[in-house]
Amino acid sequence: MTGSREKSKSRKAEKVSFCGIPRRLLELPAYQQLSGTAVKLLVDLAGQYKGSNNGDLTVAFSELSKRGWQSKQTVTRAKRELEEAGLIICTRQGRFASPGARCALYALAWCPIDECSGKGLDVGSTVTPSLKLSLELSKKPSPQHGPGSVHKRGRQRQKDNRGRFVSVHKQDRLRVIS
């Protein structure tokens, strides 16, 4: 039925591509401390990712200048900042020797590295990403005592063995009367 709707409204089925940056990545302190240029470079790298080429992403100035980058030093600073934050991984070192010159290649740390045949990557393909976003946020220590409402400030609330707050009022109601 989808084909008939497209024909009746004279619409063309257009496949729309998007670059996905997980919401959990935006909550990481490493991302929140990035400069604006580093965030722009990260978005440009995510835009190069097509679903099967992680590890084959480039920050070559000849490519980035087409996307509005105007300074090699700015690209270098942003790339270094992303590497130090652990959001991108260098998969192949670049070299500038006359015979056999090649650009450096990178991978997004929140996606597994793909097999890029013929590229000569220094890093092998992986099944799991190096940056595990679900575990990264759970490393924050949880408080042992919650503040409660405004009226209960200063009063300590204990947690049970499952990490839930224990209510002194509910303990009386939960006793089985025999």
ABEGO torsion letter per residue (X at the ends): XAAAAAAAAGBBBBBBBBBBBBAAAAABAAAAABBAAAAAAAAAAAAABAGAABGABBABAAAAAAAGBABAAAAAAAAAAAAAAGABBBABBBBABABGBBBBBBBBAABBBBBBBGAGBABBBBABBABBAAAAAAABBBBABBAEBAAABGBBBBBBAAGBBBBAAAAAAABBBX
